[in-house]
Amino acid sequence: MRSNRSRRPCTTVLLLLSLAVGGGCTGPPAGIGDPDAAPSRGRVTPRSGQAPLASADQASYDLGEDWFEAAQRAGTARHGGAAAPGDSGTSSTWMIVLRTFRAGDPQEAPRNFIESCSAIDPGFARARVIQRPEGRMVVYGEYDSADDPQARRDLEWVKSVTFRGQPLLPRAMLARLNLRHLRGEFLPNELVGVRQRYPNTMSIFTLQVAAWGDFGSGTLSRQAVQARAEAFARDLRARGYEAYFHHDDDQVLSVVTIGIFDSEVYDAQSGMFTDPRVSRLMREFPAHLINGEPLDEPVDPRFPQLGTRTQRPRLVEVPKR
């Protein structure tokens, strides 16, 4: 018999990877026969020594995006997300992002920016530059959570500084940054590390088969959530599956996925998966697991009388961060 905890709305537990790619609860197809959610095309260019993804086309490149746009879509500026007491295993922290610079910007641009801001208010001399794959960002402060009183005071100060009657940095925001990821460091089988293998690809997909989270119950710490997801991924690897895990510190949610697929994995016109590996995985994993148990979802939310069905795994896009 399924526990009550497994019978949660699907919009709650499938939030992680769709948010990571900025798509809300829409995004990659939820399963066979969903032509309106077909993945977009993207070029796959593997690094030396890596095999290309199947059926890669030459349509377009991923040119990156500004941190502010990505953060606003991904919800990384939401407050909350403080670690539970005794929590560990995360390398992310909260900082105030003042400005981002792309890889092609002049090398001295971030330092010149700090000096210019410091000339207006000496407090900006404490800002620093962080390197990231897409370029560099200028940040201020370091805080345990978005609710840290000092973080709020510092953000208010940053936004209060004016130049010629106008706010100097109106787009500054408090954001959670994973310093390990910004340095391009990833754990073995960590899903976001796949992007290093295919740096020029716009759309890479994977099949989400399980998720772990506290879901507001207060019974699972972030450390416990992450440990269970990583253990499940290791077990799948031992069984011969190409399994990955992904942690969302803000949601205290971790997912496990299988396989890496390119943008031609799904045919919008026929509503079918074109890669036989996906069809096989859908047969071998008929249920999307939540904390280790199948999840029931309405057949059609508009018609409750139709009852429920077991939620199936779904294709999701590999997050960029």
N, C-alpha and C positions, 0 to 999 in steps of 0.2 A: 504494500500500500504506500502511496506517495505521501510524504509529509506535507503539512500545510505550508511550510516554508517554500516548497518547490512550486506552489501554485501562486506565483507572483506575476503581475502584469509584465508582458514581454517588453514593454517600452522601458522598464527600469533596468532589466538585466542585459539588454543588448545595446546599452548606451555607449560603452567604452570605445570601440573602434570606430563607430560612426562619428562620434565626436572628434576622435583623433584626426579624422580626415575632413572635418568641418561639414558633415552632412546631416546633422540632427539624427532623426530616426528613419530618414530615407537614406538612399545610398545604394550600395551594391545589392544585387537581387537577393531576396529572402529565400529563394528556392526555385525549382523548375517551374516554368510557366509564369514568370513575372517579367514580361518584356519591357515594361515601362521603366524598369530600374537597371537597364543594361549598362555595363561598365563602359567607360570611355576608352578610346584607343590611346596607346602611348608607345614610344620607342624604348626598346630594351637594349642597353649597351653594357654588357658585363665587363668587369675588370679582367685583366689578363689572368688566364688560368681558370676562369669560371665559365661553366657551360651556359649558353643563352637559354632564356625561358622558351618554352615551346610556342611556336606560331607567332613569333615577334614580328611586328610590322615596322615600317620606317616613317610613321606618320608625324611624330612631333617629339619635342624634348621637354623635360621639366626644367624650367629656368629658375625655379625657386620663387620665394615670395617674401614680402616684408614681415618681420616678426609681429608687428602690431595686428596686421590683418589675420595672420594665422592664429594668434593668441585670442583675438576676439571671437573667431569662429569656433575654436576648440574649447573655449570656456576656461582657459588657464588663468584668467583674471578673476574668476569667481572667488569669493571669500569662503573660508572654511578649509577643510582638508588638513587640520592639524593632526599630527601623529598621536596615536594613543599612547598612554604611559607605558614605558618599557619597549616601545616600538623600535625597530632597527631595520637594516637591510635596504635603506633608501639613500640615494645620494643627491636628492633634490632639496632645494631650499628656496625661500621666498626672497626676492629682490625687487627693487624698483628699476624698471627698464626705462632709461632716459632716451636712448636713440639706438637705431641699428644701422650698420653699414654693410653693403654687399662686398663680395670678394673682389670685385673690380674697382672699388673705391680706393683712392690714394692711401698708402700705408699710414701716413701721418694724420689722416682725417680724424680718427677717434680722439687722439691726443689734442689736436687743435680744437676740437669741439669742447673737451673738458677745460682747456685753458680759456676759451672764450666765455664759457659759462662761469668759470671761477672769477673772471674779471668783473662779472655782474654781481655775483654773490660768492664770497670765498668758501662757503660751505661745499660747493661743488668740487673743490679740490680733493675731496674724499671719494669721488667717483673713480671707477676703474674700468678697464677694458677686458672683456671676455671673448676669447676666440671661439668660433663655431664653424661648422663646415661651410655654411652659406656666406660667411664673412665674419664680422665682429659686432659686438654690442657694448654699449656703455651702460653700466649699472651702478646703483647706489644702494648701500646697506646690505644687510643679510639678516633674515628673520626666521623664527621657528614656524610661524604660521601667518596667514593673512589677517588674523584677528589680533596679532601682536600690537599693543597700544603704540609702541615706538614706530612700528611700520606705518600705522595710520598717521601719526604726527609727522613723520618724515615725508610721506606722500603729500600731505596738506601743505607742508613747507615748499616742496618742489613745485607744486602747482600754484603757489602764491607768488612766486618770483616773477616779476614782470620786466620787460624791456621796451622802452618807448611807449609805455602805456598798455602793452599787450602781454598776455601770459607767455613766458619764455618757453615752457615745455608743457603745453596743454594736453599732449597725448601720452605723457608719462603714465605708466601703470604698474601696479603691484602684480607680479607674476611668479608662479612657481617654475624654477629652472632646474633641470637635471644636469648638473655639472659634468657628470660622467658622460652623458650623451653628447653634450656640447663639445667635449674633448674627442669625440669619436670613439669612445670606449664602450663596449657592449659585452654583456655576459654571454657565455655559450648558449646558443639556442634562443637568444632574446630576439623577438620578432623585428624590432626596429633596426637591428643590425643587418637585416637583409638588404636594406637600402644601400649599404656600402658595396654590396656585390653588384648592384644594378643602379649606379648613381645617376644615370640620365633618363630613367624611366618615369613616366608620369603616373601610370596605374599598374600596381602590382597587387594581386589578390591572394587570399588565403581562406581556408574554410574554418570558421569558428565552431568548435565542437563542445566547448565547456567554458564556464565562468564561475569564479568564486568571489564572494563579497560579503560584507557585513549587513548591508541593506538596512541600516539604521537600527539594528537590534542591539548593538553594543556588546555583542558576544564574541566577535572575532576581531583581533587586532590586525593592523596592516601586515605585520610580520607573519601572522598565521595565514592570512589570505594568500600572500605571495608564496609562502612555503608550500601550500597545498597545490597551487597551480603549477609551480616548478616541479613538484614531485610527480604530478600527473603527466606533464610533458616528458619527464625522464622515463616514466613507465611506458609511454607510447613509443618513445625512441627505442627502448629495449625490445619492443614488439615489432620493430621494423618500420614505424611510421616517421615521416619527416615532421616532427612536432616542434612547435614554438610556444613561448609564453610572452605575455605583454602585461605590464603593470600600469595602472592609472592611479597615481597617488591621490589625486583630488577626489575620485569616486571611491577610494579604498576598494578597488575592483581589479581583478586579474582574470585574463582569459587565456585559453589554450587553443591553438589553431593547428591545422595540418596542411602541409603542401604550400607551394608557391606557384602561382599561375599568372599568365600575362592577360592582356586586355581582350584577347580573342577566346577566352575560356567560355564565353556565353554568347549565344546568338539571339539577338533581340527579335528577329523576325519569326523564328521557329519556337522561341521560348524554351530552348533546350541547351544543356551544357554541351559544348563541342569537344571538350577534353574528357576522354573516357575515365581518366583518373578521378575526376570529381564525381561522376555518376557512381563509380565503384565505392568511393568514400561515403557517399550519401547512403548507400546500401549497408555498409559496414557500421556506420554511425547514424542510426535512424532518429536518435533523440539528442537535442541540445541539452547538456547537463548543467544544472545550477547547484553549486555546492555538492556535486556528485549525484544529483537526482534529476530525473526528467522533469520538464516544465510543461504544464498544461496551459494552453492559450485558447481564446475563443475562436471558433471556426469563422465567425464573422461578427465583429463587435457590434454591428448594427442590429443583429438578430440573435440575442442571447439564447433564444429557444433552440437554436441549432447546436448548442452544447459546445464542448471543447475538444481539442485534439492535442497530441503531443507536438510540441514545438520542435522543428527540425534544425539541424545545423544550417548556417548561412554563409555565403561568401561575403567577406569584408575586405576593405582595402588596407594594405599594410601601412601603418602610420609612418609619417616622416619624422616624428619626434617621439 
